[in-house]
Amino acid sequence: MTARAAAAAPASPTLEARRAQTFPLLAPDEIARMRRFGTPCRYAAGERVYETGKPTPGLLAVLSGTIRVTGRDGHGHDFPVVDHVAGAFSGELGQLSGRRSLVDAVAVGDVEALLRSTRSSCTPC
C-alpha cells in the first residue's frame, strides 16, 4: 500500500475511539481561564500558521475557524493529521521552548485564536 493510499484509508477503530483523548476540545469556561495567559491573534484564510522545520509560534487555542494540520511522508507528500476547530488547541511541549515544528498548519478560513508564547508571531486582535 502506498503512503498516499494509507493516508486516505480510514483510521483504525482504536484510533477513532481515542480521537477525543488525542485531540480534546476545551469547554468555554476552560478557554475563559486561558485568556489571561494568551494573546488573542488572527490568521487570514490560507495563512500558514506553522511550517515543518521552522520555529513555531507556541500553543494555540482555537476560538473560531479551523486550523488544518498536515504531515509529510518520506516522499514529501502531505497527509492529513487533524482539523482543529473552535475549542481545540494545537501545540507540542517543544513549541513552548521554541523547537521546530514537525508538521504544517494552515488557516482554513479566517481563524481567531489565543497564542501562548514567549514571542508574538500573529496579528493581534
Number of C-alpha atoms within 10 A of each C-alpha: 7 7 15 13 10 11 15 11 10 10 11 8 9 8 12 12 11 11 12 10 10 10 14 13 18 15 11 12 8 11 19 10 10 15 14 11 11 18 19 20 19 22 22 17 15 15 16 15 21 20 18 15 12 14 16 26 24 26 20 24 26 26 20 17 22 23 32 19 21 20 17 16 12 7 8 8 11 17 18 13 15 16 18 24 19 19 18 21 22 19 15 15 10 15 19 16 14 16 16 16 20 18 18 22 24 21 23 19 15 15 23 24 27 24 27 22 19 12 13 13 13 16 12 14 11
